[in-house]
């Protein structure tokens, strides 16, 4: 390469790099051979193939790069011991190689010389043009400097500054916006404190939109993240605000919340969250109420109660705090349900306002979405009604069953029933539910309570009966259940708390229990207001807050000042019936009340009053009712049972069955005390009818525990069965039934028997109401109770008063006197026998004692008639028995029998008004039988089964003994002894 350059230098040629500045030669670092070298190379032509082989023999390293140091390389190759010949040979070889390369280059140059020359000319022309351009540029720059200094520097500077100013103004505006966005969180916090959720969400969304405009700033990315966090925080607070509406609904607050969710586009989500909050609110509310009472009763701040489940917590409620806690529980649940009701009302109102038609396509799409959301919300709310009520029922059920109510006082239990009844009424208005869960739970508690309560009441009734002296309890003559019923009805129709449903018989007004079921009170109040409970209490109040009415002004003492009332009252009673004949019977009755209870009685007809006034002239004046303290107590119990039955209809049958047991036990006690006399029950006079006998046997088998308490416990079933029974009552030792002066306890017998009849009358008055309350499948039981038990109460008069009639007259003395009379006389007598006078004196003495007894107790006409009927019947049968004891009797003796009996009848009719005389035909027929022939006697014996075998046998022996043979007598005796004859 150096040789080429030296060759070019000798020829006076310059390389392109030297001749043209800044223009590189295309053949850089290649030495161009000189002309002499080229000529020399042409002259020394050699074989091309040999030259090519020489070139190929050149080491590869020579072609590597320009920085290769050939000299150094070759010197390093020399051996450590030089051999001149070898060095020269190697030098010649290198020269040959150089020569071959140079020749190859020269050939190539010669081949490209024309192109080289042409290109060199172009380079020279380019150099000239560049020099000219440099001169032009220099002149232009000089001219531009002149223009700049003279004209454009000032004007263009102004324009540039203006443009820069505009850019800076835009930047300042953007910076201010960014600064405002940075400070938005303060305003958002203020709006959240003000509960302006729609405004906060609107502001946050606008900030996010503005932030997206300035996203090219690096600080905006952090602001976007912050705004997103703020929006999530707003949603959390919005959820909290939504949960607050579950307990205290406010229209303005809920409107803000719903508008905020609408801005977020989460209307459906809000509704789902709302139902979840209502469920949670129910749980939290009841838990906190119960927990508060449990901790209050525990008297310490032990936190173990807070960890208990609600079901377990309910078991720690004490009986004293049970009712207040239940009341507060229902109040709290009412607030939740009222909030839900108002929530539904809010959506109904706003759906009507937003149902305007759309005007364009976009609005139609938005309207479709809005309609879908409204439809979703409506269905969700309607479905939520039953769900919310189901949760309320389950919480109330858990609380109800968490405590054993069997030991509660009656008034307290009625209060519990009343609250639950009100709660079920709320549920029915809330979602139309029949509250099966609550009904079943309260039915369980009621049955459990009522069994225990009834058992205690039966024991109390036994105690009352065993301590009852059967003294008259003086009450006013107009003391009646029907009068009370009408008066209470009229009062309730004018009372704002009254209910038409309460026109049913509810006569117990206890000082601690409401006379009218509060649940019914609220029903009527709501009906009077023209809406449901939710409409009535929508703006305040609570249906579970009891209204305490003052009952003092409505009560009247039913007890008379003394046992009897004045003649003026009696006269007034007759005048009332005489003058009000055209007035309905129900409106003739007066209203009487008692603070502790009200007792009804049937109205008395005008004819009956007049008949009593005429027939009972020797009895007490007035129309004093006959009842005892025990009777009043039974009626109070009936009132309580009916109150419970009205509140809790599912156990109506159990209640009515227990009411029937009260009557059964009272009837059985009266019969046991005063009517059970074996020696008189076998008289064959039908004193106890088959129906009454069946009733007494049924009561004894199903209700009376006749066994002594076992020393060892028997089978469980037997023990449970005995629990349902009550020991037979025992008459108080203070009651004397064997004194002749008191007619063997006639006053006590009258009070006991007539109080039972009075009680039966009251049950008759209650039958329509009981029939309405009784389930259809159980109505045969009620019908059987009235037909087989209640209607038999008056039938007890016969056996009870028969005992008095049997002991009041000395019938045995009369038999002895009759036995001393000679009947086989030969002449007709005109004077009756002395036994008739003795018997009439006995009756006069009986009548006098009866008058004495009537000074203590009014003896009703029916009682007086029964007593006289029994005495006369026994006297007549004693007469027949005396005639049957006659051994010999003539026709004149038979005439004397008739004379004696006619004298007895004549005197007897002056002592009593009973017509006809009982068993008159019984005596007369027997006397006439003395005149019968043999054939007539057989037929007569078969037709008259009312006489005893002894009496008929005497007829045969005395009347026909001497006129018939032995065979005929045996035939008549056989007719008497026929098996189908009743035993007398």
Number of C-alpha atoms within 10 A of each C-alpha: 13 12 15 19 19 15 20 18 14 11 12 9 13 12 18 18 13 12 13 17 9 10 13 12 15 11 10 11 12 14 19 23 25 20 14 11 17 20 12 12 19 13 9 10 10 12 9 11 9 11 19 14 13 18 17 11 11 15 9 8 10 12 9 9 8 9 6 12 10 12 9 9 12 9 9 10 9 13 9 7 6 9 11 9 9 11 13 11 12 13 12 12 15 14 12 15 20 15 16 21 17 21 22 17 18 23 16 11 16 13 11 11 12 11 11 14 11 11 13 16 12 12 17 15 11 14 17 12 12 12 10 12 12 11 11 12 11 12 12 12 11 11 11 13 12 12 12 12 10 10 10 13 12 11 10 12 11 12 11 11 12 12 12 11 12 12 12 12 12 11 12 12 12 15 14 12 16 20 11 12 20 17 11 18 17 9 12 21 15 13 17 18 11 10 17 18 26 23 17 24 24 14 18 21 17 13 21 19 12 16 21 14 12 16 13 10 13 9 13 19 14 10 18 19 12 15 20 14 12 19 20 12 13 21 17 12 16 24 17 12 17 23 20 19 23 25 21 15 20 14 13 8 17 17 14 19 22 20 16 24 22 15 16 15 11 14 20 17 11 20 20 14 15 20 20 12 20 25 20 14 20 22 16 12 18 24 20 14 16 24 21 15 20 23 18 13 14 14 9 9 9 9 9 8 17 15 9 13 10 21 15 14 19 24 17 19 23 15 14 11 14 21 17 13 21 21 18 17 21 24 18 20 24 21 21 24 24 25 22 25 19 21 18 16 12 14 17 13 10 12 16 9 9 12 12 9 9 13 9 9 9 10 12 13 12 13 18 13 12 17 15 13 16 20 13 15 20 17 11 15 22 13 12 17 20 16 16 21 24 18 16 24 22 14 21 23 19 19 24 22 16 17 16 13 20 17 12 16 12 17 16 17 21 22 21 21 21 23 24 25 22 23 24 23 20 24 23 14 14 20 18 14 16 13 19 12 15 23 20 13 19 23 18 15 20 26 17 15 20 24 17 17 18 19 17 12 17 22 16 14 23 21 14 18 23 18 17 20 20 23 19 22 20 20 22 21 20 21 26 23 27 25 25 24 24 19 19 24 21 13 13 20 16 10 13 15 21 25 25 13 16 20 17 18 23 22 27 26 21 16 14 11 17 19 17 21 27 26 25 21 24 24 24 24 20 21 14 15 13 11 12 19 22 21 14 19 13 15 9 9 11 18 24 22 13 14 12 10 9 8 13 9 6 12 16 13 14 21 16 15 11 11 17 21 19 11 11 10 15 18 11 12 17 17 12 14 18 12 9 12 11 8 10 9 13 12 12 13 21 16 19 25 25 19 16 16 20 27 27 24 22 17 16 12 12 16 12 11 17 12 13 18 19 11 17 19 11 17 22 21 19 21 20 24 25 25 24 22 18 23 23 18 18 22 24 20 19 24 21 23 23 26 21 24 21 22 23 20 17 19 22 21 20 18 26 21 14 19 21 19 17 20 23 23 23 24 26 21 20 23 21 17 20 24 24 14 15 8 8 15 16 11 11 13 13 11 20 19 15 10 15 18 12 14 20 18 14 14 18 19 12 14 21 20 17 13 9 7 10 8 6 6 9 9 9 9 9 10 12 10 13 18 12 16 19 19 17 18 22 14 18 15 11 11 16 14 18 13 12 15 14 18 22 19 19 28 24 23 25 28 23 30 28 24 26 24 23 22 25 22 20 20 22 17 17 18 15 13 14 22 16 11 19 23 15 9 8 12 16 13 14 18 13 11 17 17 12 15 22 24 17 20 24 16 17 23 24 20 22 27 26 25 23 24 26 17 15 21 23 15 20 11 13 21 18 12 16 22 17 11 14 15 21 16 16 11 12 13 13 10 10 17 19 14 21 21 15 15 19 20 13 17 23 14 14 20 16 13 17 21 19 17 22 20 14 16 23 26 25 20 16 13 17 19 17 18 22 24 23 22 25 22 21 20 24 22 18 18 22 21 18 19 23 20 17 18 15 15 18 17 17 16 20 21 18 23 22 17 18 20 20 16 17 19 16 10 14 18 13 9 13 16 14 17 9 10 17 17 16 16 12 16 19 16 13 18 19 12 18 19 15 15 13 17 10 11 20 19 12 14 22 13 9 14 16 15 20 17 18 13 18 25 19 19 25 25 17 19 23 19 15 10 13 14 10 10 9 17 18 12 12 21 18 12 16 23 15 10 9 8 17 13 13 14
